[in-house]
Amino acid sequence: MSRVIVVGAGVVGLTCAVRLLEAGHRVDVVARDLPRETTSAVAAALWYPYRAFPPDRVTAWASRTFEVLAGLADDDATGVRMVPGTELLAEPQAQPRWAAAVPGLERATSLPPGYVDGWSFTAPVVEMPVHLDWLRARVDDLGGTVTRLNLRALPEGGDVVVNCSGLGARLLGADLSVTPVRGQVVVVEQVGLDRWWLDPAGPTYVVPRSADIVVGGTDEEGDWSRTPVPAAATAILERATRLVPELAGARVLRHRVGLRPVRPALRVERVGRVVHCYGHGGAGVTLAWGCAEDVVGFV
């Protein structure tokens, strides 16, 4: 078996590391940011293929990831729960391209004002701090390592390097096609919500977790700022409260910003001794397990 160095400790890098370790490889994860410092830690982490391309490959990866996450939902330690919810649409739409990945997809019949169509289904919701801790512990238990390391280039050691560096691929992969799409969220107290709501046109989303609710969002291409903008937070809460009136008056716990690594097409391929796996856009959680299994095949 190979000695593999995985670059990146977000959900994609850690998931690839787990699958590689399970396949018998020796794996060391190196990253500038440790798991709870990554963009993954900011994500509302509702399973949904957002800002990821191309559609056919994304649907296959998303379908496999849905299956794995649904299985993990039986274990509270993973941070995964299956939660019902509704995608809302301002215009009628045919079945979504990812429909085949979702068991029990139904057209929504009870819609808030301003919406004429939608889809209801039960989807994985992942509490990312818990899930990232679980993934890291899984890496440790399987004999892998996770180390902070600020790289200026992909490492020379190992038999194979797996590049899961996200936006870092602009430097490490010399790939300027990867661009940041800034996403700001507001985390509020849990007020008894047990369903998620999503309007992808905003995007506006309300994702309940066990102890809080993630409310978003923004979609600002090319913006590198990780500083929350008060006016954006106000607009997010106003949109979300129109969607879910129960949020009115909910206490704000914190503001977070993440930079989605968007690319014209998600890159999962082997070039020489490097396997690239980056460009997941707003769908790292949604695609991680499917992509990781392809990575194992390349290694």
C-alpha positions as CSV (number, residue, x, y, z in Angstrom):
1,M,0.0,0.0,0.0
2,S,1.0,3.6,-0.5
3,R,2.2,6.4,1.8
4,V,-0.3,9.2,1.0
5,I,0.0,12.8,2.1
6,V,-3.4,14.6,2.1
7,V,-3.2,18.4,1.8
8,G,-6.2,20.1,3.5
9,A,-8.1,19.3,6.7
10,G,-11.6,20.4,5.8
11,V,-14.4,17.9,5.3
12,V,-13.1,16.8,1.9
13,G,-9.5,16.3,3.0
14,L,-10.5,14.4,6.2
15,T,-13.1,12.3,4.4
16,C,-10.5,11.3,1.8
17,A,-8.0,10.5,4.6
18,V,-10.6,8.2,6.3
19,R,-11.4,6.3,3.1
20,L,-7.7,5.9,2.2
21,L,-6.9,4.6,5.7
22,E,-9.8,2.2,5.5
23,A,-8.3,1.0,2.2
24,G,-5.0,0.2,4.0
25,H,-2.9,3.1,3.0
26,R,-0.6,5.1,5.4
27,V,-2.0,8.6,5.5
28,D,-0.7,11.9,6.9
29,V,-2.9,15.0,6.6
30,V,-1.1,18.4,6.5
31,A,-2.9,21.7,6.4
32,R,-2.4,25.4,7.2
33,D,-5.8,25.4,8.9
34,L,-6.9,22.7,11.4
35,P,-10.4,21.2,11.0
36,R,-12.3,23.7,13.1
37,E,-10.5,26.6,11.4
38,T,-11.6,25.6,7.9
39,T,-14.4,26.9,5.7
40,S,-16.1,23.5,6.4
41,A,-16.5,24.6,10.0
42,V,-18.7,27.5,9.0
43,A,-21.1,25.6,6.7
44,A,-24.7,25.2,7.5
45,A,-24.1,21.7,6.0
46,L,-27.4,20.9,4.6
47,W,-27.0,18.2,1.9
48,Y,-27.7,20.2,-1.3
49,P,-25.5,20.4,-4.5
50,Y,-24.9,24.1,-4.4
51,R,-22.5,25.9,-6.8
52,A,-20.8,22.6,-7.9
53,F,-20.2,21.5,-11.5
54,P,-20.6,19.5,-13.8
55,P,-24.1,18.3,-13.0
56,D,-23.8,14.7,-14.1
57,R,-20.7,13.9,-12.0
58,V,-22.0,16.1,-9.1
59,T,-25.2,14.1,-9.0
60,A,-23.3,10.8,-8.8
61,W,-21.0,12.0,-6.0
62,A,-24.0,13.6,-4.1
63,S,-26.0,10.4,-4.3
64,R,-23.2,8.3,-2.8
65,T,-22.6,10.9,-0.1
66,F,-26.3,11.0,0.7
67,E,-26.2,7.2,1.3
68,V,-23.2,7.4,3.5
69,L,-24.5,10.3,5.6
70,A,-27.9,8.7,6.0
71,G,-26.0,5.7,7.5
72,L,-23.9,7.8,9.8
73,A,-27.1,9.5,11.2
74,D,-27.6,6.4,13.3
75,D,-24.6,7.5,15.4
76,D,-25.0,10.8,17.4
77,A,-21.2,11.1,17.6
78,T,-21.0,11.8,13.8
79,G,-23.0,15.0,14.1
80,V,-25.3,13.8,11.2
81,R,-29.1,13.9,11.5
82,M,-31.8,13.3,8.9
83,V,-34.0,16.4,8.9
84,P,-37.2,17.1,6.8
85,G,-37.4,20.4,4.9
86,T,-38.4,22.2,1.8
87,E,-36.7,23.9,-1.2
88,L,-38.8,26.9,-2.2
89,L,-39.0,28.3,-5.8
90,A,-40.4,31.5,-7.1
91,E,-41.1,30.0,-10.5
92,P,-42.4,26.5,-11.5
93,Q,-39.6,24.0,-12.2
94,A,-39.2,20.5,-13.4
95,Q,-37.6,18.0,-11.2
96,P,-34.2,19.1,-10.0
97,R,-31.2,17.5,-11.7
98,W,-30.3,15.8,-8.4
99,A,-33.7,14.2,-7.9
100,A,-32.5,10.7,-8.4
101,A,-30.2,11.0,-5.4
102,V,-33.0,11.8,-3.0
103,P,-35.4,9.1,-1.7
104,G,-38.9,10.4,-1.1
105,L,-38.7,13.6,-3.0
106,E,-42.2,15.2,-3.2
107,R,-43.5,18.4,-4.7
108,A,-44.3,20.9,-1.9
109,T,-48.0,21.7,-1.4
110,S,-47.9,24.3,1.5
111,L,-45.8,27.3,0.4
112,P,-45.1,30.6,2.0
113,P,-46.3,33.8,0.2
114,G,-44.2,34.6,-2.9
115,Y,-43.4,31.0,-3.8
116,V,-45.2,29.0,-6.5
117,D,-43.3,25.7,-6.4
118,G,-41.0,23.7,-4.3
119,W,-39.7,20.3,-3.2
120,S,-39.9,18.6,0.2
121,F,-37.6,15.8,1.3
122,T,-35.6,14.6,4.2
123,A,-31.9,15.3,3.9
124,P,-28.8,15.0,6.0
125,V,-27.9,18.0,8.1
126,V,-24.4,17.9,9.5
127,E,-23.3,19.8,12.6
128,M,-19.9,20.6,11.3
129,P,-17.8,21.1,14.5
130,V,-19.1,17.7,15.8
131,H,-18.5,16.0,12.4
132,L,-15.1,17.4,11.9
133,D,-14.1,16.3,15.3
134,W,-15.5,12.8,14.5
135,L,-13.6,12.7,11.2
136,R,-10.3,13.7,12.9
137,A,-10.8,11.1,15.6
138,R,-11.5,8.5,12.9
139,V,-8.2,9.4,11.2
140,D,-6.4,9.1,14.5
141,D,-8.0,5.7,15.3
142,L,-7.1,4.3,11.9
143,G,-3.4,5.3,12.5
144,G,-3.3,8.5,10.4
145,T,-2.0,11.9,11.5
146,V,-3.2,15.5,11.2
147,T,-0.5,18.2,11.3
148,R,-0.5,22.0,10.9
149,L,1.9,22.9,8.1
150,N,1.9,26.1,6.0
151,L,2.9,25.0,2.5
152,R,4.1,27.1,-0.4
153,A,3.9,24.1,-2.8
154,L,2.6,20.6,-2.7
155,P,4.9,18.3,-0.6
156,E,7.5,16.2,-2.2
157,G,7.3,13.3,0.2
158,G,5.1,10.2,0.1
159,D,4.1,8.0,-2.8
160,V,1.0,10.0,-3.6
161,V,-0.2,13.5,-2.7
162,V,-3.9,14.2,-2.5
163,N,-4.6,17.8,-3.1
164,C,-7.8,18.8,-1.1
165,S,-6.6,22.4,-0.5
166,G,-9.8,24.1,-1.7
167,L,-9.0,27.8,-2.4
168,G,-5.4,27.0,-1.6
169,A,-5.3,25.2,-5.0
170,R,-4.8,28.7,-6.5
171,L,-1.3,28.5,-5.1
172,L,-0.6,24.8,-4.5
173,G,-2.2,23.7,-7.8
174,A,-1.4,26.9,-9.8
175,D,-5.1,27.0,-10.7
176,L,-6.5,30.5,-10.9
177,S,-9.8,29.1,-12.1
178,V,-10.7,28.5,-8.4
179,T,-12.4,31.6,-7.0
180,P,-13.8,32.5,-3.6
181,V,-17.6,32.9,-3.3
182,R,-18.1,34.5,0.1
183,G,-20.9,33.2,2.3
184,Q,-22.0,34.9,5.5
185,V,-24.2,33.3,8.1
186,V,-25.9,34.2,11.3
187,V,-26.2,31.6,14.1
188,V,-29.2,32.1,16.3
189,E,-30.6,30.3,19.3
190,Q,-32.7,27.2,18.7
191,V,-36.3,28.3,19.0
192,G,-37.9,24.9,18.4
193,L,-37.5,24.5,14.7
194,D,-37.3,21.0,13.4
195,R,-37.4,21.6,9.6
196,W,-35.0,23.3,7.2
197,W,-36.0,25.8,4.6
198,L,-34.1,26.8,1.5
199,D,-34.6,29.4,-1.2
200,P,-31.6,28.9,-3.5
201,A,-32.2,32.1,-5.4
202,G,-31.0,34.3,-2.5
203,P,-29.6,32.1,-1.2
204,T,-31.8,32.2,1.9
205,Y,-31.7,29.2,4.2
206,V,-32.7,28.2,7.7
207,V,-31.0,25.1,9.0
208,P,-31.9,23.9,12.5
209,R,-29.3,22.0,14.5
210,S,-29.5,20.5,18.0
211,A,-28.6,23.6,20.0
212,D,-28.8,26.4,17.4
213,I,-30.0,27.5,13.9
214,V,-27.8,28.5,11.0
215,V,-29.3,31.3,9.0
216,G,-27.9,32.4,5.7
217,G,-26.7,33.6,3.4
218,T,-24.7,35.5,0.9
219,D,-23.1,34.6,-2.5
220,E,-20.4,37.1,-3.3
221,E,-18.1,36.0,-6.0
222,G,-14.5,37.2,-5.8
223,D,-14.8,38.6,-2.3
224,W,-12.0,37.4,0.0
225,S,-13.1,39.1,3.2
226,R,-13.8,36.9,6.2
227,T,-15.1,39.8,8.3
228,P,-18.9,39.7,8.9
229,V,-20.8,42.7,7.5
230,P,-23.5,44.0,9.9
231,A,-25.8,45.2,7.0
232,A,-25.5,41.7,5.4
233,A,-26.5,40.1,8.7
234,T,-29.5,42.3,9.0
235,A,-30.6,41.5,5.5
236,I,-30.1,37.8,6.1
237,L,-32.3,37.8,9.2
238,E,-35.0,39.9,7.5
239,R,-35.2,37.5,4.5
240,A,-35.1,34.4,6.8
241,T,-37.8,35.7,9.1
242,R,-40.1,36.4,6.2
243,L,-39.6,32.7,5.3
244,V,-39.8,31.4,8.9
245,P,-41.6,33.8,11.2
246,E,-40.6,31.8,14.2
247,L,-37.2,33.4,13.9
248,A,-38.5,36.8,14.9
249,G,-36.7,37.9,18.0
250,A,-34.3,34.9,18.2
251,R,-31.1,35.7,20.0
252,V,-28.1,36.0,17.8
253,L,-25.2,33.8,19.0
254,R,-22.5,34.6,16.5
255,H,-21.7,35.7,13.0
256,R,-19.5,33.6,10.6
257,V,-18.0,33.9,7.1
258,G,-16.7,31.2,4.9
259,L,-15.2,31.3,1.4
260,R,-16.6,28.6,-0.9
261,P,-14.0,27.3,-3.4
262,V,-15.8,27.5,-6.7
263,R,-14.4,26.2,-10.0
264,P,-16.0,25.9,-13.4
265,A,-15.8,22.1,-12.9
266,L,-14.9,20.2,-9.8
267,R,-11.4,18.7,-10.3
268,V,-11.1,15.0,-9.3
269,E,-8.3,13.5,-11.3
270,R,-4.8,12.1,-11.1
271,V,-1.8,13.9,-12.7
272,G,1.4,12.0,-12.1
273,R,1.9,11.4,-8.4
274,V,-0.8,14.0,-7.4
275,V,-4.5,13.3,-7.1
276,H,-6.5,16.5,-7.2
277,C,-9.8,16.8,-5.3
278,Y,-10.9,20.4,-5.1
279,G,-13.4,23.0,-6.4
280,H,-16.5,21.7,-4.4
281,G,-18.1,25.2,-4.3
282,G,-20.9,25.2,-1.7
283,A,-21.2,21.4,-1.7
284,G,-18.2,20.0,0.1
285,V,-20.3,18.2,2.7
286,T,-22.7,17.1,-0.1
287,L,-20.0,15.5,-2.2
288,A,-17.2,14.5,0.2
289,W,-17.8,10.8,0.5
290,G,-18.5,10.2,-3.2
291,C,-15.4,12.1,-4.2
292,A,-13.3,10.3,-1.6
293,E,-14.2,7.0,-3.0
294,D,-13.0,8.1,-6.4
295,V,-9.8,9.4,-4.9
296,V,-9.1,6.0,-3.4
297,G,-9.6,4.5,-6.9
298,F,-7.0,6.9,-8.3
299,V,-4.5,6.2,-5.5
